[in-house]
Amino acid sequence: MSISPALIQAERVDWSSLRCGCGQMGTHIPEKFAALLAATSSRDFVEASLEGHVYVQSLLFEVAVPVTAMIVAALHGPTSDEVRLRLLDELGACVGGESH
């Protein structure tokens, strides 16, 4: 089993110092992102959504910067078409959002 480049990128971040859109610090973001990469059903995708964490509507939170790097890293790796499309949607939200 290989480790995703995105999850390697996540290990480089001090998540406890970054604010999340859900009101907590970003320590749960790597786990949420791993769930997104592993999603196979509609329910999985809903539960793994980054909305409400990385962004709320179009407002970005501090975790958006490292998450954007994780998305780009994940797009370079092998993923299902469904995961790839979701990553591209999440990337669009990150680059098109506004600072909180």
C-alpha positions in Angstrom: 0.0 0.0 0.0 1.4 3.4 -1.0 0.9 6.6 0.8 -0.8 9.4 -1.1 1.4 12.4 -1.9 -1.4 14.5 -0.5 -1.2 12.9 2.9 2.6 13.3 2.9 2.0 17.0 2.2 -0.5 17.0 5.2 2.2 15.8 7.5 4.2 19.0 6.9 1.5 21.3 8.3 0.9 22.4 11.8 -2.9 21.9 11.6 -3.4 22.9 15.3 -2.4 26.5 14.4 -4.9 26.9 11.6 -8.5 27.9 11.9 -11.2 25.8 10.3 -14.6 26.9 9.1 -16.3 24.6 11.5 -15.0 26.6 14.5 -12.3 24.1 15.5 -8.6 24.1 14.7 -7.6 22.2 11.6 -6.3 19.1 13.2 -9.2 17.0 11.7 -8.5 18.1 8.1 -6.0 15.4 7.2 -8.5 12.7 8.3 -11.3 14.4 6.4 -9.1 14.7 3.3 -8.1 11.0 3.5 -11.9 10.1 3.6 -12.4 12.2 0.5 -9.6 10.3 -1.3 -11.2 7.0 -0.3 -14.8 7.9 -1.1 -16.7 5.5 -3.3 -20.3 6.4 -2.8 -22.5 9.5 -2.7 -22.8 9.2 1.0 -19.0 9.0 1.4 -18.6 12.2 -0.7 -21.1 14.1 1.4 -19.4 13.0 4.6 -16.0 13.9 3.3 -16.9 17.3 1.9 -14.5 20.1 2.7 -17.3 22.6 2.6 -17.9 24.0 6.1 -14.3 23.4 6.9 -12.0 24.8 4.3 -14.7 27.2 3.0 -18.1 28.4 3.9 -20.0 29.6 0.8 -17.2 31.5 -0.8 -15.3 32.5 2.4 -11.9 30.7 2.8 -10.4 29.8 6.2 -6.7 29.4 7.1 -6.7 25.7 6.3 -7.4 26.5 2.6 -3.8 27.2 1.7 -2.4 23.8 2.8 -5.5 22.0 1.5 -5.0 23.5 -1.9 -1.5 22.1 -2.0 -2.9 18.7 -0.9 -5.5 18.8 -3.7 -2.8 19.5 -6.3 -0.7 16.7 -4.9 -3.6 14.3 -5.0 -4.4 15.2 -8.6 -0.9 13.9 -9.5 -1.6 10.5 -8.0 -3.9 7.7 -9.0 -7.6 8.4 -8.2 -11.0 7.3 -9.4 -12.7 9.6 -11.9 -15.3 10.5 -9.2 -12.6 11.5 -6.7 -10.7 13.4 -9.3 -13.9 15.4 -10.2 -14.6 16.1 -6.5 -11.0 17.3 -6.1 -11.3 19.6 -9.0 -14.6 21.0 -7.5 -12.8 21.6 -4.2 -9.8 23.2 -5.9 -12.2 25.6 -7.7 -13.7 26.6 -4.4 -10.3 27.2 -2.9 -8.9 29.3 -5.7 -12.2 31.2 -6.3 -12.9 32.0 -2.7 -12.3 35.1 -0.7 -10.3 35.4 2.5 -12.4 35.1 5.7 
